[in-house]
């Protein structure tokens, strides 16, 4: 998959350069960028989807390092002296292991967490963290705008009920996956939708002003605020620990949580038009089914990611789109 993706990206930029009729220097720069970009995408895809490296099985069990003891022949000069050839070989092996050791990164803050656009180039974590911040920024902006400007009254009971249901449904889904190997995410989506429908309080009229208070819209804003915060809380540690998985996940979830959520104005339009309301409801249901973990996620992706991050956000998005 990663190799095919590399070829598609590089082919696209090659065709783009031919269409734009660039000069030789510009075309060479574009091809170099295309090669680095396709190599980076392949590197990320290989880490996320596979093939799995042998040491990854040890990392899953919290084994960060192994101690290897080797007995080598000694010289005749002294009982404890090691032959220079064996010493040089051992030193090279030690330096090689240190350069690829994640434990060395944690203890000594060296550049061991990186992505590789090509075999001769690498991008360190001090450089690739800025795109991750920019990608996650819309969730920060949306949460701040909801808290400081848009929300009139935070609906604690409604949000607490929905978030509690999402957590419980995520735990039930994880339990069924670990015990029977089957996901019940779609059943949990229906449960969350039913809880959302039953938990929305009725709109009321303000006594002082005589204006109708749109409780449903306030519930939508309150839940959207919490969903953006949860999305940030789940993605920040993932971006710091596994950028190859965290960056595509942030690119996928940020628009869904911060941008592509129906506003109060659109909901009011749908409520007045039965046909538009039906079309929107069908479109939301089809999209939610299309992006469910069992449909969109590769089978060999990390199960911890699917159960701990993807499933709760999927259920929160279900609640958001059905409020």
C-alpha positions as CSV (number, residue, x, y, z in Angstrom):
1,X,0.0,0.0,0.0
2,X,2.8,2.4,0.9
3,X,4.7,1.8,-2.3
4,X,1.5,2.3,-4.4
5,X,0.8,5.5,-2.6
6,X,4.3,6.8,-3.2
7,X,4.0,6.0,-6.9
8,X,0.6,7.8,-7.2
9,X,1.9,10.9,-5.4
10,X,5.1,11.1,-7.5
11,X,3.2,10.5,-10.7
12,X,0.7,13.3,-9.8
13,X,3.5,15.9,-9.3
14,X,5.3,14.7,-12.5
15,X,2.1,15.3,-14.5
16,X,1.6,18.6,-12.8
17,X,5.0,19.8,-13.8
18,X,4.4,18.8,-17.4
19,X,1.1,20.6,-17.5
20,X,2.6,23.8,-16.0
21,X,5.5,23.7,-18.5
22,X,8.1,24.6,-15.9
23,X,11.7,25.3,-16.7
24,X,14.4,22.7,-15.9
25,X,15.4,24.1,-12.5
26,X,11.8,24.5,-11.3
27,X,10.9,21.0,-12.7
28,X,13.9,19.5,-10.9
29,X,12.8,21.2,-7.6
30,X,9.3,20.0,-8.0
31,X,10.4,16.4,-8.7
32,X,12.7,16.5,-5.7
33,X,9.8,17.7,-3.5
34,X,7.6,15.1,-5.0
35,X,10.1,12.4,-4.3
36,X,10.6,13.5,-0.7
37,X,6.8,13.8,-0.1
38,X,6.1,10.4,-1.6
39,X,8.9,8.9,0.5
40,X,7.5,10.5,3.6
41,X,4.0,9.2,2.9
42,X,5.4,5.7,2.3
43,X,7.4,5.9,5.6
44,X,4.3,7.0,7.6
45,X,2.1,4.3,5.9
46,X,4.7,1.6,6.7
47,X,4.8,2.6,10.4
48,X,1.0,2.7,10.6
49,X,-0.1,-0.2,8.4
50,X,2.9,-2.4,8.1
51,X,5.0,-4.4,7.5
52,X,5.5,-4.8,11.3
53,X,9.1,-4.7,12.4
54,X,10.3,-7.6,14.7
55,X,11.0,-5.3,17.7
56,X,7.4,-3.9,17.7
57,X,6.2,-7.1,19.5
58,X,8.5,-6.3,22.4
59,X,7.4,-2.7,22.6
60,X,3.7,-3.8,22.9
61,X,4.7,-5.5,26.2
62,X,6.6,-2.5,27.5
63,X,10.1,-4.0,26.7
64,X,12.2,-1.0,25.7
65,X,15.7,-2.6,25.9
66,X,17.5,-5.9,26.0
67,X,20.9,-6.6,27.6
68,X,23.1,-8.8,25.4
69,X,26.3,-10.2,26.9
70,X,28.9,-11.5,24.6
71,X,32.1,-13.4,25.6
72,X,35.0,-12.7,23.3
73,X,38.5,-14.1,23.3
74,X,41.2,-12.2,25.2
75,X,44.7,-11.3,24.1
76,X,47.9,-12.7,25.6
77,X,48.8,-9.3,27.0
78,X,46.3,-9.5,29.9
79,X,43.5,-11.8,31.1
80,X,41.0,-9.0,30.7
81,X,42.2,-7.4,27.5
82,X,40.0,-7.7,24.4
83,X,41.3,-8.0,20.9
84,X,41.1,-4.6,19.1
85,X,39.0,-6.1,16.2
86,X,36.4,-7.4,18.7
87,X,36.4,-4.1,20.5
88,X,35.8,-2.1,17.3
89,X,33.0,-4.5,16.2
90,X,31.3,-4.2,19.6
91,X,31.6,-0.5,19.6
92,X,30.0,-0.2,16.2
93,X,27.1,-2.5,17.2
94,X,26.6,-0.4,20.4
95,X,26.5,2.9,18.4
96,X,24.1,1.4,15.9
97,X,21.7,0.2,18.6
98,X,21.9,3.6,20.4
99,X,21.0,5.4,17.2
100,X,17.7,3.5,16.8
101,X,16.9,3.1,20.4
102,X,13.7,4.7,21.6
103,X,14.9,4.3,25.2
104,X,18.0,6.4,24.4
105,X,15.6,9.2,23.2
106,X,13.7,9.2,26.4
107,X,16.8,9.3,28.6
108,X,19.1,11.5,26.7
109,X,16.8,13.7,24.6
110,X,18.6,12.9,21.4
111,X,17.1,13.0,17.9
112,X,15.7,9.4,17.7
113,X,12.0,10.3,17.0
114,X,11.9,11.3,13.3
115,X,10.3,10.7,9.9
116,X,12.3,9.9,6.8
117,X,11.4,11.5,3.4
118,X,14.3,9.5,1.8
119,X,17.1,7.3,2.9
120,X,19.5,10.3,3.1
121,X,17.1,12.8,4.8
122,X,15.2,12.9,8.1
123,X,12.8,15.3,9.8
124,X,13.2,15.5,13.6
125,X,10.4,15.9,16.1
126,X,11.4,19.5,16.7
127,X,10.5,20.3,13.0
128,X,7.4,18.1,12.4
129,X,5.6,19.2,15.6
130,X,4.7,22.5,14.0
131,X,2.4,21.0,11.3
132,X,0.8,18.9,14.0
133,X,0.0,22.1,16.0
134,X,-1.4,23.8,13.0
135,X,-3.6,20.8,12.1
136,X,-5.0,20.7,15.7
137,X,-5.5,24.4,16.0
138,X,-9.0,24.5,14.6
139,X,-10.2,22.5,17.5
140,X,-8.6,25.0,19.9
141,X,-10.2,27.9,18.1
142,X,-13.6,26.3,17.9
143,X,-13.6,25.4,21.6
144,X,-12.5,29.0,22.5
145,X,-15.1,30.6,20.3
146,X,-17.8,28.4,21.8
147,X,-16.8,29.1,25.4
148,X,-16.2,32.8,25.0
149,X,-18.8,33.9,22.5
150,X,-21.4,31.4,21.2
151,X,-22.6,29.5,24.3
152,X,-25.2,31.2,26.4
153,X,-25.6,28.4,28.9
154,X,-23.6,25.2,29.3
155,X,-25.9,22.1,29.5
156,X,-24.1,20.1,32.2
157,X,-26.8,17.4,32.5
158,X,-27.1,16.7,28.8
159,X,-23.3,16.7,28.1
160,X,-22.6,14.6,31.2
161,X,-25.2,12.0,30.1
162,X,-23.9,11.8,26.6
163,X,-20.2,11.7,27.5
164,X,-20.9,9.0,30.2
165,X,-22.9,7.0,27.6
166,X,-20.0,7.3,25.1
167,X,-17.4,6.1,27.7
168,X,-19.6,3.2,28.7
169,X,-20.3,2.2,25.1
170,X,-16.6,2.4,24.3
171,X,-15.8,0.1,27.2
172,X,-18.5,-2.4,26.1
173,X,-17.2,-2.4,22.6
174,X,-13.6,-2.9,23.8
175,X,-14.7,-5.8,26.0
176,X,-16.5,-7.5,23.1
177,X,-13.5,-7.1,20.9
178,X,-11.1,-8.6,23.4
179,X,-13.4,-11.5,24.4
180,X,-15.1,-12.4,21.1
181,X,-13.1,-10.6,18.5
182,X,-16.2,-8.8,17.2
183,X,-16.9,-5.1,17.3
184,X,-20.4,-3.8,18.2
185,X,-19.6,-0.2,17.3
186,X,-22.7,0.2,15.2
187,X,-25.0,-1.1,18.0
188,X,-23.3,1.4,20.3
189,X,-23.9,4.2,17.8
190,X,-27.6,3.4,17.9
191,X,-27.5,3.4,21.7
192,X,-25.8,6.8,21.7
193,X,-28.4,8.2,19.2
194,X,-31.2,7.0,21.4
195,X,-29.7,8.5,24.6
196,X,-29.2,11.8,22.7
197,X,-32.8,11.8,21.6
198,X,-34.1,11.1,25.1
199,X,-31.8,13.5,26.9
200,X,-32.4,16.8,25.0
201,X,-34.5,19.0,27.3
202,X,-37.5,20.9,25.9
203,X,-37.1,24.5,24.8
204,X,-38.4,27.0,27.2
205,X,-39.4,30.7,27.2
206,X,-37.4,33.2,29.1
207,X,-39.6,34.9,31.7
208,X,-37.8,38.2,31.7
209,X,-37.5,38.7,27.9
210,X,-40.3,36.5,26.6
211,X,-37.9,35.0,24.0
212,X,-37.8,31.3,23.3
213,X,-34.6,29.7,24.6
214,X,-33.3,27.2,22.0
215,X,-32.2,24.5,24.4
216,X,-31.4,22.1,21.6
217,X,-29.0,24.5,20.0
218,X,-27.3,25.1,23.3
219,X,-27.0,21.3,23.8
220,X,-25.3,21.1,20.4
221,X,-22.9,23.9,21.2
222,X,-22.0,22.4,24.7
223,X,-21.4,19.0,23.2
224,X,-19.3,20.4,20.4
225,X,-17.2,22.3,22.9
226,X,-16.5,19.1,24.9
227,X,-15.9,17.0,21.8
228,X,-13.2,19.5,20.6
229,X,-11.5,19.3,24.1
230,X,-11.7,15.5,24.1
231,X,-10.3,15.4,20.5
232,X,-7.3,17.6,21.6
233,X,-6.8,15.5,24.8
234,X,-6.6,12.3,22.8
235,X,-4.4,13.6,20.0
236,X,-1.8,15.6,21.8
237,X,-0.1,12.5,23.5
238,X,-0.5,10.5,20.3
239,X,1.2,13.2,18.2
240,X,4.1,13.3,20.7
241,X,4.5,9.5,20.9
242,X,3.5,8.2,17.4
243,X,3.5,11.0,14.9
244,X,3.0,8.6,11.9
245,X,-0.4,7.7,13.4
246,X,-1.2,10.9,15.2
247,X,-0.8,13.3,12.2
248,X,-3.2,11.5,9.8
249,X,-5.6,11.0,12.7
250,X,-5.6,14.7,13.5
251,X,-6.1,15.6,9.8
252,X,-9.1,13.3,9.7
253,X,-10.8,14.2,13.0
254,X,-10.2,18.0,13.2
255,X,-12.5,18.9,10.4
256,X,-15.2,16.5,11.6
257,X,-15.2,17.8,15.1
258,X,-14.5,21.5,14.6
259,X,-15.9,22.3,11.1
260,X,-18.3,19.8,9.6
261,X,-21.0,20.0,12.3
262,X,-24.4,21.5,11.5
263,X,-24.9,24.9,12.9
264,X,-28.1,26.2,14.6
265,X,-29.1,28.1,11.4
266,X,-28.8,25.0,9.3
267,X,-30.7,22.9,11.9
268,X,-33.5,25.6,11.8
269,X,-33.7,25.4,8.0
270,X,-33.9,21.6,8.1
271,X,-36.7,21.7,10.7
272,X,-38.8,23.8,8.4
273,X,-38.2,21.7,5.3
274,X,-39.1,18.0,5.7
275,X,-37.4,16.9,2.5
276,X,-34.2,18.7,3.4
277,X,-34.3,17.2,6.9
278,X,-34.8,13.7,5.6
279,X,-31.9,14.1,3.1
280,X,-29.6,15.5,5.8
281,X,-30.5,12.7,8.2
282,X,-29.8,9.9,5.6
283,X,-26.6,11.6,4.5
284,X,-25.3,11.8,8.1
285,X,-26.2,8.1,8.8
286,X,-24.5,6.9,5.7
287,X,-21.4,8.9,6.4
288,X,-21.3,7.7,10.0
289,X,-21.5,4.1,8.8
290,X,-18.8,4.8,6.1
291,X,-16.3,6.1,8.7
292,X,-16.9,3.5,11.3
293,X,-13.8,1.6,12.5
294,X,-14.9,-1.7,10.9
295,X,-15.3,0.0,7.5
296,X,-12.5,2.5,7.2
297,X,-9.7,1.3,9.4
298,X,-7.2,-1.3,8.0
299,X,-7.3,-4.6,9.8
300,X,-3.6,-4.4,10.8
301,X,-3.8,-1.0,12.4
302,X,-3.1,-0.7,16.1
303,X,-6.1,-2.0,18.1
304,X,-5.3,0.4,20.9
305,X,-5.8,3.3,18.5
306,X,-9.1,1.9,17.3
307,X,-10.5,1.2,20.7
308,X,-9.1,4.1,22.8
309,X,-9.2,7.0,20.3
310,X,-11.2,6.2,17.2
311,X,-14.2,4.6,18.8
312,X,-15.0,7.3,21.4
313,X,-14.6,10.1,18.8
314,X,-16.8,8.1,16.4
315,X,-19.5,7.9,19.1
316,X,-19.1,11.6,20.0
317,X,-19.5,12.5,16.3
318,X,-22.6,10.4,16.2
319,X,-24.1,12.4,19.1
320,X,-23.0,15.7,17.5
321,X,-24.6,15.0,14.2
322,X,-27.8,13.6,15.6
323,X,-28.5,16.4,18.1
